[in-house]
């Protein structure tokens, strides 16, 4: 919970959440979000893995990466990530995505990891491709955000396709 103010620095910014159904957050919403992530980390079985992304000599949370196990039996999960806009275009998004996929396959022994992004979010689509995900198609008007219904581009990677060395 001690990181909620750092989280709020990006969660309150429209640029960070412009393609998402959440935010910009109030302080209360950010505290509730961080509290829920802490509670979810204690759940058994655990389905949500939310990781703070820290940066700098005096590390502070500049973003987050999240992996959600959707089906334990078939070992399916999805990932998502967000960064403070001041840290965009530095390779951190790719590092976060790669770390989430590695954790899912190497630690959790998942079979398939998926991610979606708004087709207008070209940077996120490039990240998903860089970490080895395959574009599988477009879900039409599947998420309601501030500017109306949005499409989502669907990407995924399978366990036998994963190789951290093969990712550019």
C-alpha positions as CSV (number, residue, x, y, z in Angstrom):
1,X,0.0,0.0,0.0
2,X,3.0,2.3,0.5
3,X,3.3,2.6,-3.3
4,X,-0.2,4.0,-4.0
5,X,1.0,7.6,-4.4
6,X,3.5,6.5,-7.0
7,X,0.9,4.5,-8.8
8,X,-1.5,7.5,-8.7
9,X,1.1,9.6,-10.5
10,X,0.4,7.5,-13.7
11,X,-3.1,6.2,-12.9
12,X,-4.4,9.8,-12.8
13,X,-3.1,10.7,-16.2
14,X,-5.4,10.4,-19.3
15,X,-2.4,9.5,-21.5
16,X,-1.7,6.4,-19.4
17,X,-5.3,5.1,-19.6
18,X,-6.6,6.6,-22.8
19,X,-7.2,3.2,-24.4
20,X,-8.5,1.5,-21.2
21,X,-11.9,1.3,-19.6
22,X,-10.5,2.6,-16.2
23,X,-9.2,6.0,-15.2
24,X,-8.1,8.6,-14.9
25,X,-8.3,7.6,-11.3
26,X,-9.2,9.6,-8.3
27,X,-6.9,9.1,-5.2
28,X,-9.6,6.8,-3.7
29,X,-9.8,4.7,-6.8
30,X,-6.0,4.3,-6.9
31,X,-5.9,3.3,-3.2
32,X,-8.7,0.8,-3.8
33,X,-6.8,-0.6,-6.9
34,X,-3.6,-1.1,-5.0
35,X,-5.4,-2.6,-2.0
36,X,-7.2,-5.1,-4.3
37,X,-3.8,-6.0,-5.9
38,X,-2.4,-6.7,-2.4
39,X,-5.4,-8.8,-1.4
40,X,-5.3,-10.7,-4.7
41,X,-1.6,-11.6,-4.0
42,X,-2.8,-13.5,-0.9
43,X,-5.5,-15.5,-2.6
44,X,-5.2,-19.3,-2.9
45,X,-5.3,-20.4,-5.6
46,X,-3.8,-17.3,-6.9
47,X,-5.1,-16.0,-10.3
48,X,-3.8,-12.4,-10.4
49,X,-0.2,-11.5,-10.4
50,X,0.2,-7.7,-10.3
51,X,3.8,-6.5,-10.3
52,X,5.0,-2.9,-9.7
53,X,7.5,-1.6,-12.2
54,X,10.2,0.4,-10.3
55,X,12.8,2.6,-11.8
56,X,15.6,5.0,-10.7
57,X,18.2,5.3,-8.0
58,X,15.4,5.8,-5.4
59,X,13.1,3.2,-6.9
60,X,9.5,4.3,-7.3
61,X,6.6,2.6,-9.1
62,X,6.5,4.0,-12.6
63,X,4.1,1.4,-14.0
64,X,2.8,-2.1,-13.6
65,X,2.5,-5.4,-15.3
66,X,-0.2,-7.9,-14.7
67,X,-0.8,-11.6,-15.5
68,X,-4.2,-13.2,-14.9
69,X,-4.7,-16.9,-15.0
70,X,-8.1,-17.4,-16.7
71,X,-8.2,-21.2,-16.6
72,X,-6.0,-23.3,-14.3
73,X,-6.9,-26.6,-15.9
74,X,-6.1,-25.6,-19.5
75,X,-3.3,-23.2,-18.3
76,X,-4.6,-20.0,-20.1
77,X,-3.7,-16.5,-19.0
78,X,-3.6,-12.9,-20.3
79,X,-1.3,-10.0,-19.6
80,X,-1.5,-6.3,-19.5
81,X,0.9,-3.4,-18.7
82,X,0.9,0.3,-18.1
83,X,3.7,2.9,-17.7
84,X,3.8,6.5,-16.7
85,X,4.1,8.5,-19.9
86,X,7.4,10.0,-18.8
87,X,8.9,6.5,-19.2
88,X,7.5,5.7,-22.7
89,X,9.8,4.9,-25.6
90,X,12.6,3.6,-23.4
91,X,12.0,-0.1,-23.9
92,X,10.4,-0.6,-20.5
93,X,7.1,-1.8,-22.0
94,X,8.9,-4.5,-23.9
95,X,10.8,-5.5,-20.8
96,X,7.6,-5.7,-18.8
97,X,5.8,-7.8,-21.4
98,X,8.8,-10.1,-21.8
99,X,9.0,-10.6,-18.0
100,X,5.3,-11.3,-17.7
101,X,5.5,-14.0,-20.5
102,X,8.6,-15.5,-19.0
103,X,7.0,-15.7,-15.6
104,X,3.9,-17.3,-17.1
105,X,5.7,-20.0,-19.0
106,X,8.8,-20.6,-16.8
107,X,7.3,-20.3,-13.3
108,X,3.5,-20.9,-13.8
109,X,4.0,-23.5,-16.6
110,X,1.2,-21.9,-18.7
111,X,0.2,-23.2,-22.1
112,X,-1.2,-19.9,-23.7
113,X,-0.8,-16.3,-22.9
114,X,-2.9,-13.7,-24.6
115,X,-3.2,-9.9,-24.7
116,X,-5.4,-7.3,-26.3
117,X,-4.8,-3.7,-27.3
118,X,-6.8,-0.9,-28.9
119,X,-5.8,-0.9,-32.6
120,X,-5.0,2.8,-32.2
121,X,-2.4,2.0,-29.6
122,X,0.4,1.2,-32.1
123,X,3.1,1.2,-29.5
124,X,1.4,-1.5,-27.5
125,X,0.8,-3.6,-30.6
126,X,4.6,-3.3,-31.5
127,X,5.5,-4.4,-27.9
128,X,3.3,-7.5,-28.2
129,X,4.9,-8.5,-31.5
130,X,8.4,-7.8,-30.1
131,X,7.8,-10.3,-27.2
132,X,6.9,-13.0,-29.7
133,X,3.1,-12.8,-29.7
134,X,1.2,-13.6,-32.9
135,X,-1.6,-11.3,-34.1
136,X,-4.8,-13.5,-34.1
137,X,-7.4,-11.0,-35.2
138,X,-9.7,-8.2,-34.2
139,X,-12.5,-8.3,-31.7
140,X,-15.1,-5.8,-32.8
141,X,-16.5,-3.3,-30.3
142,X,-15.7,-5.4,-27.3
143,X,-14.8,-2.8,-24.8
144,X,-16.5,0.4,-23.7
145,X,-14.2,3.3,-23.0
146,X,-14.6,7.1,-22.7
147,X,-14.8,7.7,-26.4
148,X,-17.3,4.9,-27.1
149,X,-17.0,1.2,-28.0
150,X,-13.5,0.2,-29.1
151,X,-12.2,-2.8,-31.0
152,X,-9.4,-4.9,-29.6
153,X,-6.5,-6.5,-31.5
154,X,-5.9,-10.0,-30.1
155,X,-2.4,-11.4,-29.7
156,X,-1.2,-14.6,-28.1
157,X,1.8,-16.9,-27.6
158,X,2.0,-20.6,-26.9
159,X,4.4,-22.3,-24.5
160,X,6.2,-24.1,-27.4
161,X,6.7,-20.8,-29.2
162,X,8.3,-19.0,-26.2
163,X,12.1,-18.4,-26.3
164,X,13.4,-15.3,-24.4
165,X,16.5,-15.4,-26.7
166,X,14.4,-15.3,-29.9
167,X,12.6,-12.1,-28.9
168,X,14.2,-8.9,-30.4
